[in-house]
Amino acid sequence: MIEIEKKNGEFIRRFHPLRIIEHQANAITFIVLVVTGISQKFHNSSWAEWIIMNLGGIDNARVIHRTTGLIFTVLTLQHILTGSYGVILKKWMPSMVINLKDFTDAIDNLKYYFGITDRPARCDRYDYKQKFEYWGVVIGGILMIFTGLTLWFPTKVFHLIPFLPGQIIPAAKAAHTNEAMLALLVIVIWHIYNSVFSPDVFPLDTAIFTGKISKERMIHEHPLEYERLTGEKLDDAHGEEGKEEHGPEEISSAP
Amino acid sequence: MLNRIVLHITLILSFFFVAQSISIASYPPGEEGALCLGCHGNKEMSLTFKNGEKLSLFVDDRSLMTSAHKNVSCSGCHKGFSLGDHSKRQFKNRRSLTVWASDACRQCHTFKKGIHLRMLGALREVVCVDCHGSHAIQPVKESGDACFGCHKYGLSIPFKDGSRHSLEIDEDALKDSVHNKLRCADCHFGFSSKEHPERDFKDKRNFTIITSETCRRCHFDKYTKTLESMHFNVLLKGNLKAPVCVDCHGAHGIKTGRTEKIESARRCKSCHEDIYQTYAMSVHGKSLISMHNQDVPVCSDCHRAHDISDPRMADFRNNIPQMCSNCHANEELMKKYGLSTAVLQSYLEDFHGVTVSYYKKQKNAIRHIAVCTDCHGIHDITRTKGPDASIVKANLVRRCRKCHPGASDNFPDTWISHYEPNFKRAPLVYTINLIYSIFIPFMIVGLVLQIILHIWRYAVNR
């Protein structure tokens, strides 16, 4: 994950192919879960009915939702295991761990947005926005897995934990459906903006497809990581600002 | 002897007197008739029977003129009576005279087949004139009166199995029925005094079922509905006990269906006794029976009247929530009893409700999903508050286990009733919903603001 290679001087490898496959698998399961789940949530509306009937009825929709949920569970488990294995045994850098700097970065960036300071926060491999999304997916995913399994096997829950009150089932439903709504909105608004519509990456952040990122974007978005990898000291903020103005155009025209 | 001479003189005198009037009116009964009417045209004339009964011997000439027998002379029927021979007979009473006089008809009307022949053998009490009249004899039309001529007596029809069924009709019941404007032949198609086909039925039930077919000639809409009904299906399969129209509605004494609700339930009771008893103990039944409450449902409100479908079929099951909500989602009606109308919506929003709603649309579902009756009872619907509440809950866990084997005793608690989750009833659900209802807008507004700021900063920098 952290092995980064230079290529043609212009691009830097950012993601291992396995991480690319992982993202694509997650994206597909997420879409399937959303389609089959949200049509169950809004079961009365005509579009939901259209989806469910075309999936072959409510039972089929549920089978698809649960099977995809299982795939999502496996993906989440393997991610946690792979991450733990890598960080603990292979001495990968725990670059996803949230630290104090992320909070100061967020405040710095807000200051920059409001024009109080004239340069954005200098971030490492993952900036605070990406960490927020990542942990949102991991924690939200675990919550979805547990509430989902509760709804799938409502009687088993009481065998596992006999003292649970009956309302744990409707509570699981409330959490599952609300968390799903939250996840969907964050993905649709935040993730799609940052990886598609943001002026920094428009029309598409190709890093997760090609696994590579341009040197310009690397210097602009992850200066600390760039410095650590290359050993070279980047110029002060003013020099970068000048570069930044041309950055996005170069990327958009890059193959 | 003197008596007879006086009679003769009177007859001859009257002959002359009457002869004058015939020349004007051209009397149909001919000369002989004119002669007879000389005396029998007198309204005072009467005969006294042994039992003191009196019979007027007056014959109305006008009725004779319109009679079917206007060309038959008096002695044609009254054999043995003539001017010269006017034998005196003694009768016990008026009826015995009528019966005796009717014998005359058979001199001409010899029946070799048909209903008359059968009646001649079967009937002692009914004679020709009962139906056809005497002097004013008319070709009998298909009027009710003509049928009553025979059918008010103890007629009966023999069946092949040896049993008999009375054909006696209660005229009063007929007059009180909704069909009192109809003529007999309207229902008994093909029957009249002339056409009275003989039919052979295996037994009484066969007779009833086949006769019931006549209803569809007017009530075709109801008839087509019954074709889809459970009862008709059972009948088709050979169970002749299945009810046909007249079993519920009655035959001659048929009443309007819009009577008191209890009447309708009692009709079903005649076959479904045990279910009626269960119903009578239910919250609806008690209210109907003890308070004559017309708001509560009776059998036909849920099962329908004519197109009664098999309640074991998925279609019926899946429609139960809508069925109950006919009343239980009716604001006006439920206000009277202080009941919530949110019961339907809260059910439909729940897992089971969603499933049932889709099963209705899919038409291929075979699983039995819990509907209203599974928790509240079918015919033994009880109150959910008060002393019955614990019974409801005890039944509930048994029902849960049918689909959720191994459900623990507190499993019914997973259904947090038909009320919106609130802090008192379901604090966990309420809190989760509350947190998300704050957190989701907070998060989204925050993210959208960040996006706007980002774009704004980018635009300013350019």
Interface residues (C-beta under 8 A of the other chain):
Chain A: Q40 H43 E49 I52 M53 G57 I58 D59 L110 Y112 Y113 F114 G115 L151 P154 T155 K156 F158 H159 P162 P165 G166 Q167 I168 I169 P170 A171 K173 A174 A175 N178 E179 M181 L182 L185 V186 I189 W190 Y193 S198 P199 D200 E241 E244 E245
Chain B: F351 V354 T355 S357 Y358 Y359 K361 Q362 N364 A365 R367 H404 P405 G406 A407 S408 N410 F411 P412 D413 T414 W415 I416 P421 A426 P427 L428 V429 I432 N433 Y436 F439 I440 M443 I444 L447 V448 Q450 I451 L453 H454 I455 W456 R457 Y458 V460 N461 R462
